[in-house]
């Protein structure tokens, strides 16, 4: 019930702005003040009122006038505006009685902001300020709490701890908030099945469902709970929902080894995968996280020689040797291997369970170990240029399997071949001078690697390294930098200096700053060139006066800090520069000579190759032409038989035009039978013959005083004037295996 007492609205000092207090045209009358009052009787409005309708809910009046000339007006939501129209009214507008015409749902419209006015019945003019009043609807408990669903499915692990929440129930009551009508309490109505060791409780305020006791998947894989939600209204309303709790099987079975003790033998000196398999048994469902085994070496492998992993198919533990074992250092091992599941083991009673373990005894089998260098690498310092026979150091290796000295040494890396190692003692000595500037030396370090070989079966080797640090000596004079050997200058740029740079392979203090001095003794420089400012590794070359175009050689001495110097020559080209700073493309005698010097050997090589190719092609063309003119039956052919033990009896002619003795000519006769050799051997024989003939031609050219000979099938040895006059007789009937394949 909503009770409203008397409401007073006092408007003091209402002045001329109010049309009801000032008459038009009477500007000299004094202002009048009115004291006005709204009087509202008690209003009662409850939701879902059953009537009868229209029903009086209250009365109001205004004492601005004592007569009955006033009209009361009502407007706003519930009257002529949404959310509800026609809900409230005033009786005949003649009095202030307010009526409601139908039941009101508070959950739909909890309040109405209504405006009351009073007007003159005759003129309709508003006589007073409006009264704005908020009518609130009194709530009644007409809504029961509601769950979002009638049934819920919840999954919980078998290892769920007692007292921990499983699920939270939540119901909503649409009645007015923060009242007893909307306050919800939760109750557990029933549980199926009912077990002494497994039960559930519901928190009446929060709705949390908590486990009481322990879950056992094998005993009860599922529970059904009936939960009620009830409000605190008068009378209380309630509703229920069903919760199905499904128990997931957890890891409540500990894995165990089928065998407690194992003994294995492992060879030393190498990695050995899968030396042992450990079988386990587990009562949980296969291929689940509660069944999957995880192995670990808990004791006996402090140095990390062993490893154990799980076979994903069989769930066995695979033991491997991942770091080579040493029989002499540790002949036996005793490993303790534990096993657990991937999912932690759960005990409902809360007592800790010890993981299962097995013992593995490992016996290391002795093998031939390689010699060990002590130390494996060492550094030796020596001055470059040391004479042959200088002792640099000594490799020292021992055989772990033997106390004797049956170790032999040999070099495996000595790229410059500067050193030698004694096979028995390991002493390293130089056998030729050592140069620090050699390309085999990197930052003054030269690496020598040796091997030690024992006398075992099979022999084993060990490797040692000697790092030779070479101290620098001043054995290299400065030289011109390659970009300073040939320079160009415009004939008009007399004042522009040329920069001459030098370099030295030695290190400090045997290198820069350099000294530069023109060689005036040769007369090549004369007064045409002078040296300018020196910058340590470079110097300026000046041309005091203009010189005619051409190539000039400027000799000068370049010395290092210690005074070691040598003579160098700078080739300067003075040229014309039509563009201002770039030499025109002119043929330079020095440049042309350099180009010819490079191209001449290349031309000679290509010419020799062309001549050889000409002879080979010529022989092929002639043979091809004759093959087209003749046909030979299969198996028949013609050979040239050479008596090799008499071939050297052919004598060279002493002079052009002289005759040679008849006995110096080797007689050859054509064969009367077809060759019986296979085509492969005949092909190789002909290739060898062609190779020997070409080699013989080269020998005649290279030897001085020898003139070429002409060998024919028959007849005497004749002299030839030149190589071009030589001819080689071809077979009249080529063998068919030289013909192209059909």
Long-range contacts (C-beta under 8 A, 24 or more apart in sequence): 1-44, 1-46, 1-138, 2-43, 2-44, 2-45, 2-46, 2-135, 2-136, 2-137, 2-138, 3-42, 3-43, 3-44, 4-40, 4-41, 4-42, 4-43, 4-58, 4-133, 5-40, 5-42, 6-39, 6-40, 6-41, 7-38, 7-39, 7-40, 7-131, 7-133, 8-37, 8-38, 8-39, 9-36, 9-37, 9-38, 9-128, 9-129, 9-131, 10-35, 10-36, 10-37, 11-35, 11-36, 11-128, 11-129, 20-125, 20-126, 20-127, 34-64, 36-62, 36-63, 36-64, 36-128, 36-129, 37-62, 37-63, 38-62, 38-116, 38-128, 38-131, 39-63, 40-131, 40-133, 43-98, 43-135, 45-100, 45-104, 45-135, 45-136, 45-137, 45-138, 46-137, 46-138, 46-140, 47-103, 47-104, 47-105, 47-106, 47-137, 47-138, 47-139, 47-140, 47-142, 48-103, 48-104, 48-105, 48-106, 48-140, 48-142, 49-100, 49-103, 49-104, 50-103, 51-103, 53-100, 53-101, 53-102, 54-89, 54-99, 54-100, 54-101, 55-99, 55-100, 55-101, 56-97, 56-98, 56-99, 57-88, 57-98, 57-99, 57-100, 58-97, 58-98, 59-95, 59-96, 59-97, 59-98, 60-96, 60-98, 60-116, 60-131, 61-95, 61-96, 62-96, 62-118, 62-127, 62-128, 64-118, 64-127, 64-128, 65-127, 68-94, 68-121, 69-120, 69-121, 69-122, 70-118, 70-119, 70-120, 70-121, 70-127, 71-118, 71-119, 71-120, 71-121, 71-124, 72-96, 72-116, 72-117, 72-118, 73-116, 73-117, 73-118, 73-119, 74-98, 74-114, 74-115, 74-116, 74-117, 75-114, 75-115, 75-117, 76-112, 76-113, 76-114, 76-115, 77-109, 77-112, 77-113, 77-114, 78-109, 78-112, 78-114, 78-135, 79-114, 83-108, 83-109, 84-109, 84-112, 87-112, 88-112, 88-114, 88-135, 104-137, 106-137, 106-138, 106-139, 106-140, 106-176, 107-143, 107-174, 107-175, 109-137, 110-136, 110-137, 110-176, 111-135, 111-136, 111-137, 112-137, 139-175, 139-176, 139-179, 139-181, 140-175, 140-181, 141-175, 141-180, 141-181, 141-231, 141-233, 141-234, 141-235, 141-236, 141-237, 142-175, 143-173, 143-174, 143-175, 143-181, 143-237, 144-173, 144-231, 144-237, 144-238, 144-239, 145-171, 145-172, 145-173, 145-184, 145-229, 145-230, 145-231, 145-237, 145-238, 145-239, 146-171, 146-172, 146-173, 146-174, 146-229, 146-239, 147-171, 147-229, 147-239, 147-240, 147-241, 148-172, 149-241, 150-241, 150-242, 151-241, 151-242, 151-243, 151-244, 152-241, 152-242, 152-243, 152-244, 153-244, 153-246, 154-209, 154-243, 154-244, 154-245, 154-246, 155-245, 155-246, 155-248, 156-211, 156-215, 156-245, 156-246, 156-247, 156-248, 157-215, 157-247, 157-248, 157-250, 158-215, 158-216, 158-217, 158-247, 158-248, 158-249, 158-250, 158-252, 158-346, 159-215, 159-250, 159-251, 159-252, 159-344, 159-346, 159-348, 160-211, 160-215, 161-211, 162-211, 162-212, 162-213, 162-214, 163-210, 163-211, 163-212, 164-210, 164-211, 165-208, 165-209, 165-210, 166-200, 166-209, 166-210, 166-211, 166-245, 167-208, 167-209, 167-243, 167-245, 168-206, 168-207, 168-208, 168-209, 169-202, 169-207, 169-208, 169-209, 169-227, 169-229, 169-241, 169-243, 170-207, 171-207, 171-229, 171-239, 171-241, 173-231, 175-231, 175-233, 179-233, 180-231, 180-232, 180-233, 180-234, 181-231, 181-232, 181-233, 182-231, 183-231, 183-232, 184-229, 184-230, 184-231, 185-229, 185-230, 185-231, 185-232, 186-227, 186-228, 186-229, 187-227, 187-228, 187-230, 188-225, 188-226, 188-227, 189-226, 189-227, 189-228, 189-240, 190-225, 190-226, 191-223, 191-224, 191-225, 191-226, 192-223, 192-224, 192-225, 193-220, 193-223, 195-219, 195-220, 198-223, 200-225, 200-245, 202-227, 209-243, 209-245, 214-348, 214-349, 215-247, 215-348, 216-247, 216-348, 217-247, 217-248, 217-249, 217-250, 220-247, 221-246, 221-247, 222-246, 222-247, 223-247, 249-284, 249-285, 249-288, 249-290, 250-290, 250-343, 250-346, 251-284, 251-289, 251-290, 251-341, 251-343, 251-344, 251-345, 251-346, 252-284, 252-290, 252-345, 252-346, 252-347, 252-348, 253-282, 253-283, 253-284, 253-290, 254-282, 254-341, 254-345, 254-353, 254-355, 254-356, 255-280, 255-281, 255-282, 255-293, 255-339, 255-340, 255-341, 255-356, 256-280, 256-281, 256-282, 256-339, 256-356, 257-339, 257-356, 257-357, 257-358, 259-358, 260-358, 260-359, 261-358, 261-359, 261-360, 261-361, 262-358, 262-359, 262-360, 262-361, 263-360, 263-361, 263-363, 264-319, 264-360, 264-361, 264-362, 264-363, 265-362, 265-363, 265-364, 265-365, 266-321, 266-325, 266-362, 266-363, 266-364, 266-365, 267-325, 267-364, 267-365, 267-367, 268-324, 268-325, 268-326, 268-327, 268-364, 268-365, 268-366, 268-367, 268-369, 269-324, 269-325, 269-326, 269-367, 269-369, 269-370, 270-321, 270-324, 270-367, 271-320, 271-321, 271-322, 271-323, 271-324, 272-320, 272-321, 273-320, 273-321, 274-318, 274-319, 274-320, 275-319, 275-320, 275-321, 276-318, 276-319, 276-360, 277-311, 277-316, 277-317, 277-318, 277-319, 278-308, 278-316, 278-317, 278-318, 278-319, 278-337, 278-339, 278-358, 278-360, 279-314, 279-316, 280-315, 280-316, 280-317, 280-339, 280-356, 282-315, 282-341, 284-341, 286-315, 288-343, 289-341, 289-342, 289-343, 290-341, 290-342, 290-343, 291-315, 291-341, 292-341, 292-342, 292-343, 293-317, 293-339, 293-340, 293-341, 293-342, 294-339, 294-340, 294-341, 294-342, 295-337, 295-338, 295-339, 296-337, 296-338, 296-339, 296-340, 297-335, 297-336, 297-337, 298-336, 298-337, 298-338, 298-357, 299-335, 299-336, 300-333, 300-334, 300-335, 300-336, 301-333, 301-335, 305-333, 306-333, 306-335, 306-362, 308-337, 319-360, 325-364, 326-364, 326-369, 326-400, 327-364, 327-365, 327-366, 327-367, 327-369, 328-369, 328-400, 328-401, 330-364, 331-363, 331-364, 331-366, 332-361, 332-362, 332-363, 332-364, 333-361, 333-362, 333-364, 334-359, 334-360, 334-361, 334-362, 335-359, 335-360, 335-361, 335-362, 336-360, 366-401, 368-401, 368-454, 368-456, 368-457, 368-458, 368-459, 368-460, 369-399, 369-400, 369-401, 369-460, 370-452, 370-454, 370-460, 370-461, 370-462, 371-397, 371-398, 371-399, 371-400, 371-407, 371-452, 371-453, 371-454, 371-460, 371-461, 371-462, 372-397, 372-398, 372-400, 372-462, 373-397, 373-452, 373-462, 373-463, 373-464, 374-398, 375-464, 376-463, 376-464, 376-465, 377-464, 377-465, 377-466, 377-467, 378-465, 378-466, 378-467, 379-466, 379-467, 379-468, 379-469, 380-466, 380-467, 380-468, 380-469, 381-468, 381-469, 381-471, 382-434, 382-468, 382-469, 382-470, 382-471, 383-470, 383-471, 383-473, 384-434, 384-435, 384-436, 384-437, 384-470, 384-471, 384-472, 384-473, 384-475, 385-433, 385-434, 385-435, 385-473, 385-475, 386-430, 386-433, 386-434, 387-430, 387-433, 388-429, 388-430, 388-431, 388-432, 388-433, 389-429, 389-430, 389-431, 390-429, 390-430, 391-427, 391-428, 391-429, 392-419, 392-428, 392-429, 392-430, 392-466, 392-468, 393-427, 393-428, 393-466, 394-425, 394-426, 394-427, 394-428, 395-421, 395-426, 395-428, 395-450, 395-452, 395-464, 395-466, 396-426, 397-426, 397-452, 397-462, 397-464, 399-454, 399-456, 401-454, 401-456, 402-454, 402-455, 406-454, 406-455, 407-452, 407-453, 407-454, 407-455, 408-452, 408-453, 409-450, 409-451, 409-452, 409-453, 410-450, 410-451, 410-453, 411-448, 411-449, 411-450, 411-451, 412-449, 412-450, 412-451, 412-463, 413-447, 413-448, 413-449, 414-448, 414-449, 415-440, 416-440, 416-446, 418-446, 419-448, 421-450, 426-450, 426-452, 428-466, 434-468, 434-470, 435-475, 436-470, 436-471, 436-472, 436-473, 437-476, 437-505, 437-506, 441-470, 444-469, 444-470, 444-471, 444-472, 444-507, 445-469, 445-470, 446-470, 472-506, 472-507, 472-510, 473-506, 473-510, 474-506, 474-510, 474-560, 474-562, 474-564, 475-506, 476-504, 476-505, 476-506, 476-510, 476-564, 477-504, 477-558, 477-559, 477-560, 477-564, 477-565, 477-566, 478-502, 478-503, 478-504, 478-511, 478-512, 478-514, 478-558, 478-559, 478-560, 478-565, 478-566, 479-503, 479-504, 479-558, 479-566, 479-568, 480-558, 480-568, 480-570, 484-570, 485-570, 485-571, 486-570, 486-571, 486-573, 486-590, 487-541, 487-570, 487-571, 487-572, 487-573, 488-572, 488-573, 488-575, 488-583, 489-543, 489-572, 489-573, 489-574, 489-575, 490-574, 490-575, 490-576, 490-577, 490-580, 490-581, 490-583, 491-546, 491-547, 491-548, 491-549, 491-574, 491-575, 491-576, 491-577, 492-546, 492-577, 493-577, 493-581, 494-543, 494-544, 494-545, 494-546, 497-532, 497-540, 497-541, 497-542, 498-540, 498-541, 498-542, 498-543, 498-572, 499-538, 499-539, 499-540, 499-541, 500-538, 500-539, 500-540, 500-541, 500-556, 500-570, 501-537, 501-538, 502-537, 502-538, 502-558, 502-568, 503-537, 504-560, 506-560, 509-561, 509-562, 510-560, 510-561, 510-562, 510-564, 511-560, 511-561, 512-536, 512-537, 512-560, 512-561, 513-537, 513-561, 514-539, 514-558, 514-559, 514-560, 514-561, 515-557, 515-558, 515-559, 515-560, 515-565, 516-556, 516-557, 516-558, 517-556, 517-557, 517-559, 518-554, 518-555, 518-556, 518-557, 519-555, 519-556, 519-557, 519-567, 522-555, 524-552, 524-553, 524-554, 524-555, 525-554, 525-555, 525-556, 528-552, 529-554, 529-572, 531-556, 541-570, 541-572, 543-574, 547-574, 548-574, 549-574, 549-575, 549-576, 549-586, 550-574, 551-588, 551-589, 551-590, 612-694, 615-694, 616-690, 619-690, 619-728, 619-730, 622-730, 623-730, 623-734, 623-738, 626-730, 626-731, 626-732, 626-733, 626-734, 627-734, 627-738, 627-739, 630-732, 630-733, 630-734, 631-736, 632-733, 632-734, 632-735, 632-736, 633-736, 634-736, 635-674, 636-674, 636-733, 636-735, 636-736, 637-671, 637-674, 637-675, 637-731, 637-733, 637-734, 637-735, 637-736, 638-670, 638-671, 638-731, 638-732, 638-733, 638-734, 638-735, 639-670, 639-671, 639-675, 640-668, 640-670, 640-713, 640-731, 641-668, 641-669, 641-671, 642-666, 642-668, 650-709, 650-711, 650-717, 651-717, 652-705, 652-706, 652-707, 652-709, 653-707, 653-709, 653-719, 656-707, 656-719, 656-721, 657-719, 658-719, 660-716, 660-717, 660-718, 660-719, 662-716, 664-717, 665-715, 665-716, 665-717, 666-711, 667-714, 668-713, 668-714, 669-714, 670-713, 675-735, 679-737, 682-735, 682-737, 683-737, 693-728, 697-723, 697-726
